[in-house]
Amino acid sequence: MKNIYKMKRSWSGAYVCVFNRDFSEILLLWRKKEKRGKTVLGWGNVGGTIKHGEKPLYACIREAEEEIGMSLSPKSLAFICVKSVKGPGQLRWPIYFYAASIGGNTRIQLSSESRGYAWFKKNELPDKMLDSEKDILDWWQIARKTLQNA
């Protein structure tokens, strides 16, 4: 008999796109780790798994603290979108995206989950991104409009 719990397990993620104050650059983390038998390799946003009972916004705040040592407040984040990704079988998993902008003198304290970080301009986005260039550019535009009008 199949383990029904394992078949119906779900996952959801929350990520924050971190921009500098004038939205000329985005912060991306270089991810390289073994997880669940897969190698994750590429540039990605700050974030990860939403814990049971946790709201996506608060998962972003927790992940920013854990991954880059940055304290964000709920008011400093702007909702961007929810992206649905294919899980095993017929499952679809939600990934929530938020945005924040930080000052140039903000100290980044990288956790062991990433091997490095860098700031990128729109026309200098790297190869091997975990999200598509189109998604990153779309989120950039939404973040700029939302956070500059806040």
Wavefront OBJ file of the C-alpha trace (Angstrom):
o trace
v 0.000 0.000 0.000
v 1.290 3.442 -0.917
v 1.938 5.966 1.809
v -0.927 8.442 1.279
v 0.784 11.070 3.442
v 3.812 11.113 1.162
v 1.626 11.254 -1.947
v -0.298 14.294 -0.723
v 2.578 16.226 0.846
v 2.626 19.776 -0.304
v 5.210 22.480 -0.429
v 5.007 26.232 -0.752
v 7.735 28.821 -1.000
v 8.218 32.506 -0.326
v 10.905 34.671 -1.913
v 11.842 38.318 -1.684
v 13.401 40.200 -4.582
v 15.835 42.660 -2.993
v 16.570 45.871 -4.910
v 18.735 48.874 -4.156
v 16.940 52.159 -3.336
v 16.831 53.523 -6.897
v 15.901 50.126 -8.380
v 18.922 50.113 -10.667
v 20.149 46.759 -9.274
v 18.821 43.485 -7.863
v 20.577 41.336 -5.274
v 20.902 37.673 -6.254
v 22.413 34.820 -4.284
v 24.593 32.136 -5.870
v 22.965 28.861 -4.844
v 24.905 25.636 -4.850
v 23.819 22.837 -2.584
v 22.685 19.246 -2.551
v 19.083 18.861 -1.494
v 16.755 15.905 -1.868
v 19.197 14.236 -4.250
v 19.243 17.221 -6.589
v 21.914 19.830 -7.071
v 20.628 23.397 -7.012
v 22.989 25.581 -8.998
v 22.329 29.139 -10.076
v 21.501 32.705 -9.137
v 18.304 33.186 -7.149
v 16.354 35.432 -4.836
v 16.360 35.310 -1.046
v 13.799 32.823 0.248
v 12.734 29.249 0.705
v 10.130 26.985 2.233
v 7.136 28.330 4.131
v 6.901 26.554 7.485
v 3.634 24.937 8.595
v 1.242 27.673 9.792
v 3.508 30.503 8.600
v 2.220 33.305 6.363
v 4.215 33.937 3.148
v 5.068 37.510 4.173
v 6.571 36.310 7.455
v 8.417 33.504 5.686
v 10.119 36.206 3.564
v 11.083 38.145 6.691
v 12.471 34.993 8.346
v 14.346 33.890 5.216
v 15.932 37.349 4.755
v 17.188 37.217 8.347
v 18.491 33.663 7.949
v 20.057 33.993 4.491
v 21.467 37.525 4.373
v 21.249 38.754 7.977
v 18.782 41.509 7.092
v 15.831 42.505 9.278
v 12.805 43.501 7.214
v 9.506 44.798 8.536
v 6.165 43.761 7.049
v 5.617 47.355 5.882
v 8.895 47.322 3.926
v 7.741 44.459 1.694
v 5.464 44.685 -1.328
v 3.551 41.718 -2.729
v 4.489 40.940 -6.338
v 2.743 37.702 -7.352
v 2.083 34.016 -6.754
v 3.643 31.592 -9.195
v 2.379 28.031 -9.480
v 4.976 25.325 -10.111
v 4.505 21.673 -10.930
v 5.069 19.235 -8.105
v 4.975 15.450 -8.307
v 2.040 13.932 -10.174
v -0.804 16.387 -10.585
v 0.210 18.609 -7.657
v 0.757 22.348 -8.147
v 2.737 24.249 -5.528
v 2.484 28.005 -4.882
v 5.527 30.253 -4.638
v 4.889 33.745 -3.258
v 7.082 36.648 -4.345
v 7.565 39.914 -2.483
v 9.968 42.816 -3.017
v 12.035 45.092 -0.788
v 14.479 47.906 -1.425
v 17.505 48.521 0.783
v 20.174 51.176 1.126
v 23.595 50.743 -0.415
v 25.303 50.601 2.962
v 23.179 47.676 4.215
v 25.466 44.883 5.367
v 24.849 41.502 3.746
v 25.771 38.595 6.009
v 25.549 35.460 3.890
v 24.457 32.132 5.394
v 25.914 28.759 4.438
v 22.966 28.147 2.059
v 24.621 30.283 -0.600
v 28.147 30.510 -1.926
v 28.065 34.204 -2.763
v 25.986 37.192 -3.777
v 26.151 40.027 -6.284
v 24.204 43.074 -7.424
v 23.048 43.030 -11.069
v 21.698 45.697 -13.416
v 18.773 44.861 -15.739
v 20.998 44.586 -18.799
v 23.637 42.521 -16.935
v 21.541 39.690 -15.488
v 23.616 36.517 -15.166
v 23.271 33.174 -16.888
v 22.065 30.252 -14.775
v 19.280 32.104 -12.963
v 16.782 29.944 -11.084
v 13.939 32.159 -12.345
v 13.507 33.253 -15.946
v 14.864 36.598 -17.098
v 11.329 37.568 -18.134
v 9.992 36.855 -14.632
v 12.829 38.810 -12.991
v 12.253 41.825 -15.268
v 8.457 41.690 -14.756
v 8.893 41.511 -10.960
v 11.398 44.375 -11.135
v 8.820 46.599 -12.856
v 6.058 45.698 -10.367
v 8.373 46.248 -7.384
v 9.513 49.634 -8.617
v 5.953 50.875 -9.164
v 4.665 49.482 -5.875
v 7.499 50.453 -3.556
v 8.168 53.901 -5.029
v 4.496 54.779 -4.597
v 4.383 53.560 -0.993
l 1 2 3 4 5 6 7 8 9 10 11 12 13 14 15 16 17 18 19 20 21 22 23 24 25 26 27 28 29 30 31 32 33 34 35 36 37 38 39 40 41 42 43 44 45 46 47 48 49 50 51 52 53 54 55 56 57 58 59 60 61 62 63 64 65 66 67 68 69 70 71 72 73 74 75 76 77 78 79 80 81 82 83 84 85 86 87 88 89 90 91 92 93 94 95 96 97 98 99 100 101 102 103 104 105 106 107 108 109 110 111 112 113 114 115 116 117 118 119 120 121 122 123 124 125 126 127 128 129 130 131 132 133 134 135 136 137 138 139 140 141 142 143 144 145 146 147 148 149 150
